[in-house]
């Protein structure tokens, strides 16, 4: 009797090797059912700290905790067989020192089974990235609009315009030189994203950047139209599931009130062996 070989999960090294090749497909996931759905098409599944806003109703990602990230990481891991799972390090869990970052990163990896962690920051986080990589922790970097620092960036503004371009180019080079396996470029001019992609040796993953990046990432609830509190310019809605859900719930409510649900074929009889 023949058996299909087990599916090989992608590693951070596999993703790094995709530089300049077939674009890397990445989406977020926070639950097991969604992880099972996205696994078939995605190379990377990000357990993003956006979970705080998307699922927990928080105003920003800042209040997200290690416990929240680990819980959702564990849920996502149960739904994956192929994609590389990357878990965001929450605000306050890595900025203090490389030692703090290592302690929390290894906890995330050990408790979720993730293949890499993601942290925000460029030049000022390069030492921390190198510290982690040298100790066996794969790191996805994140520069440009870094949501955990939105208070100091003046809001959700495009980064890297004018004189800011040189800083972002330096950030990208710093995280690549420090050993990051890839870097997210968020909300920066397309020409700058293309320039950075050409200049560094690791894959760039764009979100509000350029189609010329080595890959793309979106928040899955945004692209499915489930989280529709606001719509950033860089989000394409591939479905309108929130409206579909509203219509379904409206129909359910009407049938309950009319006593047409449950119907006879939804019910059980009182005879032994009955359906």
Secondary structure, 3 states (H helix, E strand, C coil): CCCCCCCCCCCHHHHHCCCCCCCEEEEECCCHHHHHHHCCCCCEEEECCCHHHHCCCCCCCCCCCHHHHHHHHHHHHCCCCCCEEEEECCCCCCCCCHHHHHHHHHHHHHHHCCCEEEEEECHHHHHHHHHHHHCCCCEEEEEECCHHHHHHHCCCCCECCCCHHHHHHHHHHHHHHCCCCEEEEECECHHHHHHHHHHCCCEEEEECCCCCCCEEEECHHHHCCCCCCCCCCCCCCCCCHHHHHHHHHHHHHHHHHCCCCCCHHHCCCCCCCCC
